[in-house]
Amino acid sequence: MLMDFRGEQFDVILQAGQSNCEGGGLGPIDRPFEPDDSIWYLNGDFTVTKAAEAVWGNEIVCNLSLPFSARYIQKGLLQPPRKLLIIRAAVGGTGFLDMRWGLKDDLYLRMMKMTETALSLNAANRLAAFIWHQGESDASNNAAYETHYWNLTALLKSVRETFDCKRLPFIAGDFVQDWKGSNREICEPVVQAIRAVCQDAPPAALVETAGVILNPQGGDHHITIHFPDEETRRAGVGDS
């Protein structure tokens, strides 16, 4: 950590899952995010940096936590002088079935340590929301509905209980519709499991993606599975 943040009070947003949560889509932006001192990242290496959109070539790399954070502030949910700290715990191409997000697995343990670190910076820090987008990897590994339901339920329950925030809002997302439509047999059990977790563990919501385009057509699996950045803004992520 290059700066001392013990004097700052943060609302903490936990961002975890795989590539659509880490940032995998590319695309032009009508209203680029403008960094300021109110929104910060806790990165995977445990450094704290000012939140900013990543750039690949001439295009913005998707990060759905940024429109969410901007909307969080616009709705008056952040009370100055408090600031937002986004825990960047997502890693592309990961799931439960490849032993990355289970309660004994490395990414789960790192996420929990990152959250502990964020909250320990100041006794007044609090978890405000949990943003999750994951499931494509498990679908590709033919996850059953029951398996995905119980894995995600256990993860969410663990976060809420460990950090004593049983009413922590949980926001998950549907898959890219074109990719899901081409792989419906393997995708539907996972998406239905995510939807059921959101119904059974309130406060929670699944952001639907009907009408949201994918990255430029004709790419390979790793491109067509992703949302461009502008589309995450239109999908209503910031309004959930």
C-alpha positions in Angstrom: 0.0 0.0 0.0 1.6 3.3 -1.1 -0.6 5.6 0.8 -2.0 5.6 4.4 -5.8 5.2 4.2 -6.4 4.7 7.9 -7.8 8.2 8.1 -10.4 7.5 5.3 -13.8 6.0 5.9 -15.0 3.7 3.1 -18.2 2.1 1.8 -16.7 -1.1 0.4 -18.0 -2.8 -2.8 -16.9 -6.4 -3.3 -16.5 -7.2 -7.0 -15.8 -10.9 -7.7 -16.3 -13.7 -10.2 -14.7 -14.2 -13.6 -14.0 -12.1 -16.7 -17.1 -10.1 -17.1 -16.6 -8.9 -13.6 -12.8 -8.6 -13.9 -13.1 -6.7 -17.1 -13.1 -8.6 -20.4 -15.2 -6.6 -22.9 -14.0 -3.8 -25.1 -15.8 -1.0 -26.7 -16.2 2.8 -27.3 -17.7 4.8 -24.4 -20.1 7.7 -24.8 -19.4 9.0 -21.3 -16.0 7.8 -20.0 -15.5 7.5 -16.3 -13.7 10.4 -14.8 -11.4 9.5 -11.9 -11.7 11.5 -8.7 -10.8 11.1 -5.0 -14.2 9.5 -4.1 -13.7 6.1 -5.7 -10.7 3.8 -5.1 -9.6 0.2 -5.9 -8.2 -2.4 -3.7 -6.3 -4.5 -6.2 -5.4 -8.1 -6.2 -1.8 -7.3 -5.0 -3.4 -5.5 -2.0 -2.4 -2.0 -3.3 -4.9 0.8 -3.2 -5.1 3.0 -6.3 -7.5 5.6 -7.6 -10.3 3.9 -9.7 -9.8 4.4 -13.4 -10.9 2.6 -16.6 -8.3 0.4 -18.2 -7.4 0.9 -21.8 -6.4 -1.7 -24.4 -5.2 0.0 -27.6 -7.8 2.7 -28.3 -10.7 1.0 -26.5 -12.0 1.0 -22.9 -11.9 -2.3 -21.0 -15.2 -3.1 -19.3 -15.5 -2.6 -15.5 -19.1 -2.8 -14.4 -18.3 -1.6 -10.9 -17.6 1.9 -12.2 -21.1 2.8 -13.5 -22.4 1.0 -10.3 -20.3 3.3 -8.1 -21.2 6.4 -10.0 -24.9 5.6 -9.6 -24.4 4.7 -6.0 -23.1 8.3 -5.4 -25.7 9.9 -7.6 -28.5 8.3 -5.6 -27.1 9.8 -2.4 -26.0 6.5 -0.8 -22.5 7.7 -0.1 -22.4 10.2 2.8 -19.4 12.5 2.6 -16.7 12.5 3.7 -17.0 8.8 3.1 -15.5 7.3 -0.1 -15.9 4.1 -2.1 -13.4 1.3 -2.1 -13.9 -1.4 -4.8 -12.4 -4.8 -4.0 -11.1 -6.1 -7.4 -11.3 -9.8 -6.6 -12.5 -11.2 -10.0 -10.3 -13.4 -12.2 -11.2 -14.4 -15.8 -11.9 -18.0 -16.7 -12.5 -19.2 -13.2 -15.4 -21.1 -11.5 -16.4 -23.5 -8.8 -15.8 -26.7 -10.7 -12.2 -25.8 -11.4 -11.6 -25.4 -7.7 -11.1 -21.6 -7.6 -14.2 -20.3 -5.8 -15.2 -23.0 -3.3 -14.9 -22.2 0.4 -11.4 -23.8 0.6 -10.2 -22.5 -2.8 -7.5 -19.9 -3.6 -9.7 -17.1 -5.1 -12.3 -17.4 -2.4 -9.6 -17.2 0.3 -7.9 -14.3 -1.4 -11.3 -12.5 -1.8 -12.0 -12.9 1.9 -8.5 -11.7 2.9 -8.9 -8.6 0.6 -12.3 -7.9 2.2 -10.8 -8.3 5.7 -8.0 -5.9 4.6 -10.4 -3.3 3.3 -12.5 -3.3 6.5 -9.4 -3.2 8.7 -8.2 0.1 7.3 -10.7 1.9 9.5 -13.2 0.7 12.1 -15.9 2.8 10.4 -15.5 1.0 7.0 -18.5 -1.1 6.0 -19.5 -3.5 3.2 -22.1 -1.9 1.1 -22.6 -4.3 -1.9 -21.4 -7.5 -3.4 -21.2 -7.5 -7.3 -20.8 -11.0 -8.8 -20.6 -12.2 -12.4 -19.5 -15.8 -12.9 -20.9 -19.0 -14.3 -19.7 -19.2 -17.9 -16.8 -21.5 -16.9 -19.0 -23.7 -14.8 -21.5 -23.9 -17.7 -18.7 -24.9 -20.0 -17.9 -27.7 -17.5 -21.6 -28.8 -17.5 -22.4 -27.7 -14.0 -25.7 -29.1 -12.7 -28.3 -26.7 -11.3 -28.1 -28.1 -7.8 -24.3 -27.9 -7.8 -24.1 -24.3 -8.9 -27.0 -23.3 -6.6 -25.3 -24.7 -3.5 -21.9 -23.5 -4.4 -23.1 -19.9 -4.9 -25.4 -20.0 -1.8 -22.5 -21.2 0.3 -20.2 -18.4 -1.0 -22.7 -15.6 -0.4 -23.7 -17.0 3.0 -20.0 -17.1 4.0 -19.4 -13.5 3.1 -22.5 -12.2 4.9 -21.8 -14.2 8.0 -18.0 -13.7 8.2 -18.3 -9.9 8.0 -21.5 -9.7 10.0 -23.6 -8.2 7.2 -26.5 -10.5 6.8 -28.4 -7.9 4.7 -25.5 -7.2 2.3 -27.0 -6.5 -1.1 -26.0 -9.1 -3.7 -26.1 -8.2 -7.5 -25.4 -10.9 -10.1 -25.7 -10.9 -13.9 -27.1 -13.0 -16.6 -24.9 -14.2 -19.5 -24.4 -12.6 -22.9 -27.7 -13.6 -24.7 -26.1 -14.6 -28.0 -23.6 -16.8 -26.3 -26.2 -18.3 -24.0 -28.5 -18.9 -26.9 -25.8 -20.8 -28.8 -25.1 -22.9 -25.7 -28.5 -23.0 -24.0 -28.3 -26.6 -22.8 -25.3 -26.0 -20.6 -26.1 -22.4 -19.7 -29.7 -22.6 -18.5 -29.0 -24.8 -15.4 -26.4 -22.3 -14.2 -28.4 -19.1 -15.0 -31.5 -20.6 -13.3 -29.4 -21.5 -10.3 -28.0 -17.9 -10.1 -31.6 -16.6 -10.4 -32.8 -18.9 -7.6 -30.0 -17.8 -5.3 -31.0 -14.2 -5.8 -34.7 -15.1 -5.1 -33.8 -17.1 -2.0 -31.2 -14.9 -0.4 -32.5 -11.3 -0.3 -31.6 -8.6 -0.7 -30.4 -9.7 -4.1 -31.1 -9.2 -7.8 -30.2 -10.7 -11.1 -29.5 -8.1 -13.8 -31.2 -9.3 -17.0 -29.3 -8.9 -20.3 -32.0 -9.2 -22.9 -31.2 -6.7 -25.7 -27.6 -6.2 -24.5 -25.2 -6.8 -27.3 -21.9 -8.7 -27.0 -18.5 -7.7 -28.1 -18.0 -7.3 -31.9 -19.5 -10.3 -33.8 -17.3 -12.9 -35.3 -14.7 -13.2 -32.5 -13.7 -16.3 -30.7 -15.2 -17.7 -27.5 -13.2 -15.4 -25.3 -14.6 -12.3 -27.1 -18.2 -13.2 -27.8 -18.8 -14.2 -24.2 -18.1 -10.6 -23.0 -20.1 -7.4 -22.7 -18.6 -4.2 -24.1 -18.2 -1.5 -21.5 -21.0 0.8 -22.8 -23.4 -2.1 -22.8 -22.8 -2.8 -19.0 -24.0 0.8 -18.4 -27.1 0.3 -20.5 -27.9 -3.1 -18.9 -28.9 -1.3 -15.7 -26.0 -2.4 -13.5 -25.9 1.1 -12.0 -29.6 1.0 -11.2 -29.7 -2.3 -9.3 
